[in-house]
Amino acid sequence: MRLEPSTSPPRGNGARRQRVTLALSLMAVATSAYAAYRATRPTSPLAIEPMPARAVAVPTPAPAPPPILDEPADDEPPPVPIGRCADPVVASLVRPTTAADAAALRALLAEWRRDPSAPGPGIAHRRGVMYVQSEEDRGDDPPYPRSADPEASRVCGSATEWLHAEVRRNLAFRELSCEGNVCCYESSEYAPRGYLVFHHGPGDDAPWTLDAWIEVHVAALMPGYADANRSFVTRAIAQLASTSCPGEPDRVD
C-alpha cells in the first residue's frame, strides 16, 4: 500500500496560532496597564508626603520684678507743716524769724527726717543744747527709775552727739510741725508733748543749730499735776538760759 502526501494543513496548527495570538494580545494589554500604573504611582516606594508643620506656642517670660529701693523714688521729702508751737511754756525761747528762714528750717528738718545721712541742724558747741523733761507719767506701778524724774541740764561735749541722734530718732515717728524757730509734736497717753528750739545765726549763710529739746508730760494727768509739770519746765528754762559750755570752742558742727 502506497501513502500519498496530503495537501491539507496538519490538524491542530490553527488552534495553536489562535492561542499564541491571544497570549500576545493579553501581554500587550498587561504591558499597557502596567505602563499606565507606573505613570500614576510615586516615583519612589519610600517617598512620604511631608506633614504640615504644627505651630508651637512659646510662653512669654514673666517681666522681671522691679528692683527694691532703699530710698523712696520721690526725691521730695515729706513736708513739715506750719503749726502752733510757740506755747507759753517756751515763750522765752521764741526768736523773730522771717518766713523764708522758717521755710528753710522746715525743709531742713523734713530732709533730715527722711534721710539719716542728711546733716540736719548743727550743734553750737559753746552754747550746747538745753535739755528739759518734766516728771514722766509712766502709767505703771512705782517705784520708777531715775529717768522718770524731772531733768534739766545743758548738754555739752560728746553727750551732744547722743542727743542729736536721739532727736532724729524721735522725729522718725512723730508728727512734727513748726512755728518760726520752734517745732513741736503732740502728746498722747504716757507720751510727752515735745518742743525743739532752733537758732539761726546772723547772715543768710549761717546754719540752723539745735538750741533746746524740751518734753512736758501733760496727757492723762489731773490738771494740778499737768500744771506742776509746766511750771517746772518754765522755771528750768529760765535757770538754764544764762549757762553755757565752758572750754568749748565757738564753732558749729
C-alpha positions as CSV (number, residue, x, y, z in Angstrom):
1,M,0.0,0.0,0.0
2,R,1.5,3.4,-1.0
3,L,1.0,6.5,1.1
4,E,0.3,9.8,-0.7
5,P,1.3,13.1,0.8
6,S,-1.7,15.3,1.9
7,T,-2.2,18.8,0.6
8,S,-4.3,20.0,3.7
9,P,-2.6,21.6,6.6
10,P,-1.9,19.4,9.5
11,R,-4.6,19.3,12.1
12,G,-4.1,21.4,15.2
13,N,-1.9,24.2,13.8
14,G,-4.7,26.8,13.6
15,A,-5.8,26.3,17.1
16,R,-2.2,26.8,18.2
17,R,-1.8,30.0,16.3
18,Q,-5.0,31.4,17.9
19,R,-3.7,30.6,21.3
20,V,-0.4,32.4,20.6
21,T,-2.3,35.4,19.2
22,L,-4.5,35.6,22.2
23,A,-1.5,35.3,24.6
24,L,0.3,38.1,22.7
25,S,-2.8,40.3,22.9
26,L,-3.1,39.7,26.7
27,M,0.6,40.5,27.1
28,A,0.1,43.8,25.2
29,V,-2.9,44.7,27.4
30,A,-1.0,43.9,30.6
31,T,2.0,45.9,29.4
32,S,-0.2,48.9,28.7
33,A,-1.9,48.6,32.1
34,Y,1.5,48.3,33.9
35,A,2.8,51.3,32.0
36,A,-0.2,53.4,33.0
37,Y,0.2,52.3,36.6
38,R,3.8,53.3,36.6
39,A,2.9,56.7,35.3
40,T,0.5,57.4,38.1
41,R,2.2,56.0,41.2
42,P,5.0,57.8,43.2
43,T,8.5,57.5,41.7
44,S,9.9,56.0,45.0
45,P,8.1,53.5,47.1
46,L,9.7,55.1,50.2
47,A,8.6,58.7,49.4
48,I,6.4,60.0,52.2
49,E,4.4,63.2,51.9
50,P,5.7,65.6,54.5
51,M,3.4,66.6,57.4
52,P,2.5,70.2,57.7
53,A,4.4,72.0,60.5
54,R,2.5,72.4,63.7
55,A,2.5,75.8,65.5
56,V,4.0,75.5,69.0
57,A,3.0,78.2,71.5
58,V,6.1,79.7,73.2
59,P,5.2,81.0,76.7
60,T,6.0,84.7,77.2
61,P,8.5,85.1,80.0
62,A,7.2,87.0,83.0
63,P,8.6,90.5,83.4
64,A,11.4,90.9,85.9
65,P,10.2,92.4,89.3
66,P,11.3,96.0,89.8
67,P,14.4,96.5,92.0
68,I,13.8,97.1,95.7
69,L,15.0,100.6,96.5
70,D,16.3,101.6,99.9
71,E,15.0,105.1,99.5
72,P,11.7,106.3,98.1
73,A,11.6,107.0,94.4
74,D,10.3,110.5,95.0
75,D,13.2,112.8,95.9
76,E,10.9,115.3,97.6
77,P,10.9,114.8,101.4
78,P,7.6,114.8,103.2
79,P,6.8,118.4,104.2
80,V,6.8,119.7,107.7
81,P,3.8,121.9,108.0
82,I,3.3,125.2,109.9
83,G,1.7,124.6,113.3
84,R,1.1,126.3,116.6
85,C,4.2,125.6,118.7
86,A,5.0,128.9,120.5
87,D,3.3,127.9,123.7
88,P,3.7,129.9,126.9
89,V,6.0,127.1,128.2
90,V,8.6,128.0,125.6
91,A,7.7,131.6,125.1
92,S,11.1,132.8,126.3
93,L,12.9,130.8,123.6
94,V,10.9,132.2,120.6
95,R,13.0,134.3,118.3
96,P,12.0,136.6,115.4
97,T,12.2,134.5,112.2
98,T,11.4,135.5,108.6
99,A,9.1,133.5,106.5
100,A,11.9,132.5,104.3
101,D,14.1,131.3,107.2
102,A,11.2,129.4,108.7
103,A,10.6,127.6,105.4
104,A,14.3,126.7,105.2
105,L,14.2,125.2,108.7
106,R,11.1,123.1,107.9
107,A,12.8,121.9,104.7
108,L,16.0,121.1,106.6
109,L,14.1,119.0,109.2
110,A,12.0,117.2,106.5
111,E,15.1,116.1,104.7
112,W,16.8,115.1,108.0
113,R,13.8,113.0,109.0
114,R,13.7,111.3,105.6
115,D,17.4,110.7,105.1
116,P,19.6,109.6,108.0
117,S,22.7,110.7,106.2
118,A,21.5,114.3,105.8
119,P,23.4,116.6,108.2
120,G,20.4,118.2,109.8
121,P,20.7,121.1,112.3
122,G,24.1,121.7,113.7
123,I,25.4,121.9,117.3
124,A,26.9,125.2,118.6
125,H,29.5,123.7,121.0
126,R,29.9,126.7,123.2
127,R,26.1,127.1,123.6
128,G,25.5,123.4,123.9
129,V,21.9,122.1,124.0
130,M,19.3,122.7,126.7
131,Y,17.5,119.5,127.7
132,V,14.5,119.7,130.0
133,Q,12.0,116.9,130.8
134,S,9.1,117.1,133.3
135,E,8.2,114.3,135.6
136,E,7.3,111.3,133.5
137,D,3.9,109.7,133.6
138,R,4.7,106.0,133.1
139,G,1.3,104.5,133.8
140,D,2.6,101.5,135.7
141,D,3.2,100.9,139.4
142,P,6.2,102.7,141.1
143,P,8.9,102.8,142.1
144,Y,10.1,104.4,138.9
145,P,13.7,104.6,137.7
146,R,15.5,108.0,138.0
147,S,15.0,108.6,134.2
148,A,11.3,109.3,135.1
149,D,12.3,112.1,137.4
150,P,12.3,115.8,136.3
151,E,15.5,116.7,134.5
152,A,17.1,119.9,133.5
153,S,20.6,120.4,132.2
154,R,22.7,122.0,129.5
155,V,24.2,119.2,127.4
156,C,27.8,119.7,126.4
157,G,30.7,117.7,124.9
158,S,30.2,114.3,123.5
159,A,26.8,114.0,125.0
160,T,25.5,116.4,122.4
161,E,26.2,113.8,119.7
162,W,23.9,111.3,121.5
163,L,21.2,113.9,121.9
164,H,21.5,114.9,118.2
165,A,21.0,111.3,117.1
166,E,18.1,110.7,119.7
167,V,16.3,113.8,118.4
168,R,16.3,112.5,114.9
169,R,15.2,109.0,116.0
170,N,12.2,110.6,117.7
171,L,11.3,112.6,114.6
172,A,11.1,109.4,112.5
173,F,7.7,108.5,114.1
174,R,6.4,111.9,115.3
175,E,4.1,114.3,113.5
176,L,6.2,117.4,113.5
177,S,5.1,121.0,112.8
178,C,6.9,124.3,113.2
179,E,6.1,127.9,114.1
180,G,9.1,130.2,113.4
181,N,12.1,128.8,115.2
182,V,10.1,126.4,117.4
183,C,8.9,123.0,116.3
184,C,6.7,120.6,118.2
185,Y,5.0,117.3,118.3
186,E,1.8,116.4,120.2
187,S,1.4,114.4,123.4
188,S,-0.6,111.2,123.9
189,E,-1.2,109.0,126.8
190,Y,2.1,108.3,128.6
191,A,3.9,110.2,125.9
192,P,5.0,113.9,126.3
193,R,4.5,117.0,124.2
194,G,7.8,117.9,122.7
195,Y,9.5,121.1,121.7
196,L,12.6,121.6,119.5
197,V,14.0,125.1,119.6
198,F,16.5,126.2,116.9
199,H,18.8,129.2,116.4
200,H,19.7,130.9,113.2
201,G,22.8,132.9,113.3
202,P,23.3,136.3,111.6
203,G,23.7,136.2,107.8
204,D,22.0,134.3,105.1
205,D,24.7,131.6,105.1
206,A,24.5,131.0,108.9
207,P,23.4,127.4,109.7
208,W,20.4,126.4,111.8
209,T,21.5,124.9,115.2
210,L,19.6,123.0,117.8
211,D,19.2,125.1,121.0
212,A,16.9,123.0,123.1
213,W,14.9,119.8,123.4
214,I,12.0,120.1,125.9
215,E,9.4,117.4,126.8
216,V,6.3,118.0,129.0
217,H,4.1,115.2,130.3
218,V,0.6,116.5,130.4
219,A,-1.7,113.9,128.8
220,A,-4.0,111.8,131.0
221,L,-2.9,113.8,134.1
222,M,-5.2,115.7,136.5
223,P,-5.0,119.5,136.0
224,G,-2.9,120.0,139.1
225,Y,-0.2,117.6,138.0
226,A,-0.1,118.9,134.4
227,D,0.2,122.5,135.7
228,A,3.1,121.4,138.0
229,N,4.9,119.9,135.1
230,R,4.5,123.0,133.0
231,S,5.8,125.2,135.9
232,F,8.8,123.0,136.4
233,V,9.8,123.3,132.7
234,T,9.3,127.1,132.7
235,R,11.5,127.6,135.7
236,A,14.2,125.2,134.4
237,I,14.4,127.1,131.1
238,A,14.8,130.4,132.9
239,Q,17.6,128.9,135.1
240,L,19.5,127.5,132.2
241,A,19.1,130.5,129.9
242,S,22.4,132.1,131.0
243,T,24.5,129.0,131.1
244,S,26.9,127.7,128.5
245,C,29.6,125.0,128.0
246,P,32.9,126.2,129.4
247,G,36.0,125.3,127.5
248,E,34.2,124.6,124.2
249,P,35.2,126.4,121.0
250,D,32.9,128.9,119.4
251,R,32.1,126.7,116.4
252,V,29.2,124.9,114.8
253,D,29.3,121.2,113.6
